[in-house]
Amino acid sequence: MLSHVIPPPWGYTKASNSLVRHARIGSDAKILVLYIQGLPEEDRDKPLSEHARALRMTGRAYQKAKADLVTYGYVHEKREHLSNGRWRTVQVFGNQPLTDNQAARLRAGVPADGYENTDGSAVPDAWSAPTTHFPTVGQPTPRWVGGLLPADEEQGEDSSHPPTEAAEPEKTAEEPVAAVTGAEVEEAGEEPQAPSQEELVLAERVLLSLKHQARQLTLGVREARKLAGLAAEWLRRGVSAGDLRLALSSALPAEGVRTAFGFLAHRLVEKLPPRPEEVAESASPPPSAPLPLVACDGPGEEHVFRPHMSWVTTCGPCNRAQQRADAELMLARAQADPAPPPPSWRERVAAEARADEVASGYGTRATAT
């Protein structure tokens, strides 16, 4: 393949190769990250759905792109209670994966790992947001292909990289750029509880012990710490440490696991069990309304009762009295016409012998002679 690349001197967005070459993140999710990163700071404070709508990304495509970004740490969501009794969802966006701890500190306005919060958005000092440009004077001219060199490069040198900016220090791959986007207000509901420190520690130990079940599930300490929040949610929902280890290490793909971090993150999200209270609510049948009062068919004065089943026609006292009367009648019949005593064993043996003779035909021939 022949390629001709011209480094843009302005109006470009720097993207990490770990995002562009990520095999499990869809192209829509990557475009959404680059689009939000390239916006001016005052235009980023919107819900993720509005940014996607600006790219004409709706429906299933947006849901899949958001799921990829949430799974791999580029978007974090947190529900918060408002003073008017409603709930809202605060979204934290980053062009590099963020841990749950980093996202929580950014939501609280506390610098996390060297980040500083500026005007409600957590952004590093090293990253300057693009500003709104005003149109220049004159008519646009066509772009010339070839024969142009970057402004700050020397003659005779060939470079496929965009010109560097002296005022911008170098950023490492481990320093994600984060920004708190707008909030989507939702109806009132129960806010999920955050896992405790003990659950986080136990979840991290379980994740680090997966290498003993399968070597392809080996995680680093920092990777296990990033996934500890998802694994701790399993423990908070009543799953034991052994069951969590079994759920993560069983039924591995036949072709193997490409990356342990991505595979475990996907499995922790997709196989998350329901809360115990949700299971109890779904298992218990809804209470039925009581049946209306009906007239009793039993003897005596007319009275009403509330049956426990629709086919019941007599009340409890009348039903028990009827059962006692039936039992006395059966006992009197048995005493008046007692059953005959059973035959003795000698009589039973003689009856069996006569039956054998009749079956063999001997008794018939003897009678005929």
C-alpha positions as CSV (number, residue, x, y, z in Angstrom):
1,M,0.0,0.0,0.0
2,L,1.3,3.4,-1.0
3,S,0.6,6.2,1.5
4,H,1.1,10.0,1.4
5,V,0.8,11.6,4.9
6,I,0.9,15.3,5.4
7,P,1.3,16.3,9.1
8,P,-1.3,19.0,9.9
9,P,0.2,22.1,11.4
10,W,-3.0,22.9,13.3
11,G,-6.5,21.7,14.0
12,Y,-5.5,18.1,14.9
13,T,-6.2,15.9,18.0
14,K,-3.5,13.7,19.5
15,A,-4.8,10.1,20.0
16,S,-3.1,7.3,21.9
17,N,-2.1,4.3,19.9
18,S,-3.5,2.1,22.7
19,L,-6.9,3.4,21.9
20,V,-6.6,3.5,18.1
21,R,-5.2,0.0,17.9
22,H,-7.5,-1.5,20.6
23,A,-8.9,-4.7,19.1
24,R,-12.0,-5.0,21.4
25,I,-13.2,-1.4,21.2
26,G,-15.5,-0.6,18.2
27,S,-14.8,2.2,15.7
28,D,-17.8,4.2,16.9
29,A,-16.4,4.3,20.5
30,K,-13.0,5.4,19.2
31,I,-14.5,8.2,17.1
32,L,-16.6,9.3,20.1
33,V,-13.5,9.6,22.3
34,L,-11.6,11.6,19.6
35,Y,-14.6,13.8,19.0
36,I,-15.1,14.7,22.7
37,Q,-11.3,15.2,23.2
38,G,-11.1,17.6,20.3
39,L,-14.0,19.9,21.5
40,P,-13.4,23.1,23.4
41,E,-13.7,22.9,27.1
42,E,-17.0,24.8,27.3
43,D,-18.6,22.4,24.8
44,R,-17.6,19.2,26.6
45,D,-20.0,19.7,29.5
46,K,-22.9,17.6,28.0
47,P,-24.2,14.1,28.4
48,L,-22.4,11.4,26.4
49,S,-25.7,10.8,24.4
50,E,-25.7,14.4,23.1
51,H,-22.1,14.1,21.8
52,A,-23.1,10.9,20.1
53,R,-26.2,12.5,18.6
54,A,-24.0,15.2,17.2
55,L,-22.2,12.4,15.3
56,R,-25.5,10.9,14.2
57,M,-24.8,7.9,16.4
58,T,-28.0,6.7,18.0
59,G,-29.8,3.6,19.0
60,R,-27.9,0.3,19.1
61,A,-24.7,1.8,17.8
62,Y,-24.6,4.3,20.7
63,Q,-25.4,1.7,23.3
64,K,-22.6,-0.6,22.0
65,A,-20.1,2.3,21.9
66,K,-21.0,3.4,25.4
67,A,-20.8,-0.2,26.7
68,D,-17.2,-0.5,25.2
69,L,-16.1,2.7,26.8
70,V,-17.6,1.8,30.2
71,T,-16.1,-1.7,30.1
72,Y,-12.6,-0.5,29.4
73,G,-12.6,2.4,31.8
74,Y,-12.9,5.4,29.4
75,V,-16.3,6.4,30.8
76,H,-17.5,6.1,34.5
77,E,-21.0,6.7,35.8
78,K,-22.2,7.5,39.3
79,R,-25.7,8.2,40.5
80,E,-26.0,11.1,43.0
81,H,-29.0,12.3,45.0
82,L,-30.2,15.9,44.5
83,S,-31.7,18.2,47.0
84,N,-35.1,18.1,45.2
85,G,-35.4,14.3,45.8
86,R,-34.4,13.3,42.3
87,W,-31.3,11.3,41.2
88,R,-28.8,12.3,38.5
89,T,-26.0,10.3,36.8
90,V,-22.6,12.0,36.6
91,Q,-20.4,10.8,33.7
92,V,-16.6,10.9,33.9
93,F,-14.8,10.7,30.5
94,G,-11.1,10.1,29.9
95,N,-9.1,9.6,26.7
96,Q,-7.1,7.0,28.7
97,P,-8.6,4.3,31.0
98,L,-9.4,5.5,34.5
99,T,-9.7,3.4,37.6
100,D,-12.8,3.6,39.9
101,N,-10.7,5.4,42.5
102,Q,-9.5,8.0,40.0
103,A,-13.0,8.6,38.8
104,A,-14.3,9.0,42.3
105,R,-11.6,11.6,43.2
106,L,-12.3,13.5,40.0
107,R,-16.0,13.7,40.7
108,A,-15.2,15.0,44.2
109,G,-12.9,17.7,42.8
110,V,-9.8,16.1,44.4
111,P,-6.7,15.9,42.3
112,A,-6.0,12.2,41.5
113,D,-2.5,11.1,40.4
114,G,-1.4,14.6,39.6
115,Y,-4.6,15.9,38.1
116,E,-6.1,19.2,39.0
117,N,-9.7,20.3,38.8
118,T,-10.4,23.5,36.9
119,D,-13.8,25.1,36.4
120,G,-15.7,21.8,37.2
121,S,-13.6,19.7,34.8
122,A,-10.7,17.6,35.9
123,V,-8.0,18.2,33.4
124,P,-4.2,18.1,33.7
125,D,-2.1,21.3,33.4
126,A,-0.2,19.7,30.5
127,W,-3.2,19.5,28.3
128,S,-4.7,22.7,26.8
129,A,-8.2,22.4,25.4
130,P,-8.8,23.6,21.8
131,T,-10.4,27.0,21.6
132,T,-13.0,28.3,19.2
133,H,-11.5,29.8,16.1
134,F,-12.9,32.7,14.1
135,P,-12.9,32.6,10.3
136,T,-10.0,34.3,8.6
137,V,-10.3,37.0,6.0
138,G,-10.4,36.0,2.4
139,Q,-11.7,33.0,0.4
140,P,-10.6,29.4,1.1
141,T,-7.9,28.1,-1.2
142,P,-7.4,24.5,-2.4
143,R,-4.9,22.4,-0.6
144,W,-1.7,21.6,-2.5
145,V,-0.4,18.1,-2.3
146,G,3.4,17.6,-2.1
147,G,6.2,20.1,-2.0
148,L,5.3,21.4,1.5
149,L,7.3,20.9,4.7
150,P,6.4,21.4,8.3
151,A,7.0,24.9,9.5
152,D,9.5,24.0,12.2
153,E,11.4,21.2,10.4
154,E,14.7,21.6,8.7
155,Q,15.2,21.2,5.0
156,G,16.1,17.7,3.9
157,E,14.4,15.9,6.8
158,D,11.4,13.7,6.4
159,S,9.0,13.4,9.4
160,S,5.6,11.8,9.6
161,H,4.8,13.3,13.0
162,P,3.0,16.6,13.5
163,P,5.1,19.5,14.6
164,T,5.8,19.6,18.3
165,E,4.7,22.4,20.5
166,A,7.3,23.8,22.8
167,A,4.9,25.0,25.5
168,E,3.4,21.5,25.8
169,P,5.4,19.0,28.0
170,E,5.4,15.4,27.0
171,K,2.7,13.2,28.5
172,T,3.3,9.6,29.4
173,A,0.9,6.8,28.5
174,E,0.0,6.3,32.2
175,E,-1.4,9.9,32.7
176,P,-4.9,9.8,31.3
177,V,-6.7,13.0,30.4
178,A,-10.1,13.1,32.2
179,A,-13.1,15.5,31.9
180,V,-16.3,15.4,33.9
181,T,-19.2,15.6,31.4
182,G,-22.8,16.7,32.0
183,A,-25.3,14.9,34.2
184,E,-28.4,13.1,33.1
185,V,-31.2,13.4,35.6
186,E,-33.2,10.2,36.3
187,E,-36.2,9.4,38.3
188,A,-35.8,8.5,42.0
189,G,-34.6,5.1,42.9
190,E,-32.3,3.2,45.3
191,E,-28.7,4.3,45.0
192,P,-26.2,1.3,44.9
193,Q,-23.9,1.1,47.9
194,A,-20.2,1.4,47.3
195,P,-18.1,-1.7,48.2
196,S,-16.2,-1.5,51.5
197,Q,-12.4,-1.5,51.8
198,E,-12.4,-5.1,53.1
199,E,-14.4,-6.2,50.0
200,L,-12.0,-4.4,47.7
201,V,-8.9,-6.0,49.3
202,L,-10.5,-9.5,49.1
203,A,-11.5,-8.9,45.5
204,E,-8.0,-7.9,44.6
205,R,-6.6,-11.0,46.2
206,V,-9.0,-13.2,44.2
207,L,-8.0,-11.5,41.0
208,L,-4.3,-12.0,41.7
209,S,-4.9,-15.6,42.6
210,L,-6.4,-16.4,39.1
211,K,-3.0,-17.2,37.8
212,H,-3.0,-20.4,39.8
213,Q,-6.1,-21.5,38.0
214,A,-4.9,-20.5,34.5
215,R,-1.7,-18.9,33.5
216,Q,-3.4,-16.9,30.8
217,L,-5.4,-15.0,33.5
218,T,-2.3,-13.5,35.1
219,L,-2.8,-9.9,36.1
220,G,-0.5,-7.2,37.3
221,V,-1.0,-5.4,40.6
222,R,-2.2,-2.2,38.9
223,E,-4.6,-4.2,36.6
224,A,-6.1,-6.1,39.6
225,R,-6.6,-2.8,41.4
226,K,-8.5,-1.4,38.5
227,L,-10.8,-4.4,38.4
228,A,-11.2,-4.7,42.1
229,G,-14.3,-2.4,42.1
230,L,-16.2,-4.7,39.7
231,A,-15.1,-7.8,41.5
232,A,-16.1,-6.3,44.9
233,E,-19.6,-5.8,43.6
234,W,-19.9,-9.5,43.2
235,L,-18.9,-10.1,46.8
236,R,-21.3,-7.4,48.0
237,R,-24.1,-9.3,46.2
238,G,-23.5,-12.5,48.2
239,V,-21.0,-14.3,46.0
240,S,-18.2,-16.0,47.9
241,A,-14.6,-15.7,47.0
242,G,-14.4,-19.3,45.8
243,D,-17.5,-18.9,43.6
244,L,-16.1,-15.7,42.2
245,R,-12.8,-17.4,41.4
246,L,-14.6,-20.3,39.7
247,A,-16.9,-18.0,37.7
248,L,-13.9,-16.0,36.3
249,S,-11.6,-19.0,35.5
250,S,-14.1,-21.6,34.2
251,A,-15.2,-22.1,30.6
252,L,-12.3,-20.2,29.0
253,P,-12.3,-19.7,25.2
254,A,-10.9,-22.6,23.2
255,E,-8.7,-20.2,21.2
256,G,-7.3,-18.8,24.4
257,V,-7.5,-15.4,26.1
258,R,-5.9,-12.5,24.2
259,T,-5.6,-10.1,27.2
260,A,-6.4,-11.1,30.7
261,F,-7.5,-7.6,31.7
262,G,-10.0,-7.1,28.9
263,F,-11.4,-10.7,29.3
264,L,-11.9,-10.4,33.0
265,A,-13.4,-6.9,32.7
266,H,-15.9,-8.2,30.1
267,R,-16.8,-11.3,32.2
268,L,-17.2,-9.2,35.4
269,V,-19.7,-6.9,33.7
270,E,-21.7,-9.5,31.6
271,K,-22.0,-12.2,34.3
272,L,-22.8,-9.8,37.2
273,P,-25.4,-11.6,39.4
274,P,-28.6,-9.8,40.5
275,R,-28.9,-8.3,44.0
276,P,-30.3,-10.6,46.7
277,E,-33.3,-8.3,47.2
278,E,-34.1,-8.4,43.5
279,V,-34.1,-12.2,43.5
280,A,-36.4,-12.3,46.6
281,E,-38.8,-9.9,45.1
282,S,-39.0,-11.8,41.8
283,A,-39.4,-15.2,43.6
284,S,-42.2,-14.1,46.0
285,P,-45.7,-14.2,44.3
286,P,-47.8,-11.1,44.5
287,P,-50.3,-11.1,47.4
288,S,-53.8,-12.2,46.2
289,A,-57.0,-10.3,47.2
290,P,-59.2,-12.0,49.8
291,L,-62.3,-13.8,48.5
292,P,-65.8,-12.3,49.1
293,L,-68.1,-13.6,51.9
294,V,-70.4,-16.4,50.8
295,A,-73.4,-18.2,52.5
296,C,-72.6,-21.5,54.2
297,D,-74.4,-24.7,52.9
298,G,-74.2,-26.4,56.2
299,P,-77.1,-27.1,58.6
300,G,-78.4,-24.7,61.2
301,E,-79.1,-21.0,60.9
302,E,-78.1,-19.2,57.8
303,H,-74.6,-17.6,58.2
304,V,-71.8,-16.4,56.0
305,F,-68.0,-17.0,56.0
306,R,-64.9,-16.1,53.9
307,P,-63.6,-19.2,52.1
308,H,-59.9,-19.8,51.6
309,M,-60.5,-21.3,48.2
310,S,-63.2,-20.6,45.6
311,W,-64.6,-24.1,45.6
312,V,-65.3,-24.3,49.4
313,T,-69.0,-24.0,50.2
314,T,-69.1,-24.8,54.0
315,C,-67.4,-23.1,56.9
316,G,-65.0,-24.8,59.1
317,P,-67.3,-25.8,62.0
318,C,-70.0,-27.2,59.6
319,N,-67.4,-29.1,57.6
320,R,-66.0,-30.8,60.7
321,A,-69.5,-31.7,62.0
322,Q,-70.3,-33.2,58.6
323,Q,-67.1,-35.3,58.7
324,R,-68.0,-36.6,62.2
325,A,-71.5,-37.5,61.0
326,D,-70.1,-39.4,58.0
327,A,-67.7,-41.3,60.2
328,E,-70.4,-42.4,62.7
329,L,-72.6,-43.6,59.8
330,M,-69.9,-45.7,58.4
331,L,-69.1,-47.2,61.8
332,A,-72.8,-48.1,62.4
333,R,-73.0,-49.8,59.0
334,A,-69.9,-51.8,59.7
335,Q,-71.3,-53.0,63.1
336,A,-74.7,-54.0,61.6
337,D,-73.3,-56.0,58.7
338,P,-69.9,-57.3,59.9
339,A,-67.5,-58.8,57.3
340,P,-67.1,-62.6,57.4
341,P,-64.0,-64.0,59.1
342,P,-61.1,-64.8,56.8
343,P,-60.5,-68.5,56.0
344,S,-57.9,-70.5,57.8
345,W,-54.7,-71.6,56.2
346,R,-56.0,-75.1,55.6
347,E,-59.0,-73.8,53.7
348,R,-56.8,-71.6,51.6
349,V,-54.5,-74.6,50.7
350,A,-57.5,-76.8,49.8
351,A,-58.9,-74.0,47.6
352,E,-55.5,-73.6,45.8
353,A,-55.3,-77.4,45.2
354,R,-58.8,-77.5,43.7
355,A,-58.0,-74.6,41.4
356,D,-54.9,-76.5,40.2
357,E,-56.9,-79.6,39.4
358,V,-59.5,-77.6,37.4
359,A,-56.7,-75.9,35.5
360,S,-55.0,-79.2,34.5
361,G,-58.3,-80.9,33.4
362,Y,-58.1,-83.8,35.8
363,G,-61.2,-82.9,37.6
364,T,-63.2,-82.7,34.3
365,R,-62.2,-86.2,33.1
366,A,-63.0,-87.7,36.5
367,T,-66.5,-86.2,36.4
368,A,-67.2,-87.5,32.9
369,T,-66.4,-91.2,33.7
